[in-house]
Amino acid sequence: MDAAHTAGGFAACGLDGDPRNAGQARRFVAVTLDGWSLPALAGDMQLLVTELVTNAVRHALGPAPSYGGDDYPVWLGLFRHSDHVVCAVSDPSPEPPRPRAAGTSATGGRGLALIGALSDAWSWCPTAPYGKTVWASLPFLTPAR
């Protein structure tokens, strides 16, 4: 994981595509949301980020030459707005996220359904010069002053 880049209501970290990236992303989310005085949002945001990062590492990365050999082919960004936080995960694959039908005994295939149920909105868009970004948003109550 690259050292975090932070500026006001934005924080980002680079991930190297290792299967352990989901855990690194969860720690980054916890530290960032704590710094933004939003620790109550951490559990739900960590769940969203775990699904998004896991999908990127599992389904979007091939051998290093297929994504240009970048040291950090996956990027996680957190954006704080006045009443919600958006997490965005960028990867080098142009393939859109595809929900899968998971049977009752399946061990996977529920990630996008979980993201849809937990977030107030989610989507994806192509990212120049290649790849895509998948994002999800969580609302929060602004503390009374």
N, C-alpha and C positions, 0 to 999 in steps of 0.2 A: 504494500500500500504506500502510495506517495504521501509525503507530508501534506496535510490538509491546507487548502487555500481558503481563507475566509475574508469576507469584507461585508460588514454590516449584516444584512439579511441574506447573505449568500455564503455557502460553504461547499467545497468540492474536494474529492479525493480520487486519485487514480488507483485502479486495481489491476493486478497483473494477470488475471485469468485463472488463478489457482482456486481449487475447490474450497479453500479456507476463506475466500473473499467474503462470503456471506457473514461470517463471524466478525471479520474486520469492519465490514460495513455497519453491522449492528453497534459495535463500539463507537464508531465515528458518529453515528446518529445520536447515541446517548450523550456523548460529550458535547456535540453541537447543540442539541435541544436543551441541555442543562445550561449551556452558555447563553442561550436565548431566553432563559427562564421559562421554558416549556417542558419540564421533565415529565409532566403527566401525559404528554403526547408520545413519549418515547416507545412504550410497548407496542402501540398500534403501528407507529412509523417503522419500528424495527421489523415487524412482521411483513409490512409492504416491501421494505428494502430487501429483506431476505428472499422473498419470492422473485423480485425483479433482478437482483444480482445473480441468484441461482439460475434463472432462465437464461441470462446473458452468458454465463460461464458454460452452462450445459449445451445450449442450442445455437449460440451465435459465434462461438470461437472454433476455428479449425486449427490446422497447423500454423505456426507463427507467420510464414510467408503469405498466408491467405489474408492476414490483416496487417500486412506491412511490417511485421516484426516489431511493432510498438511495444515499449516496455510496459505501458499501461493501456491495453486495448479496451478496457471497460472504465467508464467514469461515472461516479455518483455525485450528483449535485443536490443540495437542499436549498430551497428558496423560501424565505419567510415573507409573507404578505401580512396585511393588517389583521386578517381573520382566518388565515389558513397557511399551511406549509405544503409545498410541493416537493416531492422527491422525483428525480429524473435519473434514469440509468441509460447511458449511451454505449453502444457496442458497434463493431464493424460490420455486422450482417445487415443486408438490406431487407431480409425476410421479415414480414410483419409478425407480431405475436399471434399465435393461433390457439384459441381455446380448444381443449380436448374434452371429449366425453369420458369421464372416469367411472368405471364400475365400482360397486361397493367394496370390492376387495383390492382395488388398484392402490398402489403406494404412491402414485403421482398423478398429475393431470388436473389438479384442482387449483393451481396457483392463480390463474387469471380470474377464476370464479371467486376466489378468496379476495383478490384485489378489488374486484367489482363490488363485492358485498361490504368490504371494510371502508373503502374510500368514497368520497362524495363525487369524484369524477376520476377517470383515467383514460388515456389514449396513447397514441404513438405518432411519430412523424419521421420522415426521412431526415438524415443528418448529412450535410455536405462535408467533405467531398464524397463520403461513403458511409454506409451504416444507417442506424436509426437511434431514436431516443424514445423510451417508453417512460411515461410519467403517471403519477397518481397524486391526488390531493387529499389532505385531511384538514377539516376545520378545527378551530379551537376558539374558546371564549376568551375575549380580551379581559384581563384582570381589571377589576374596578379600582379606581384611584381615589 
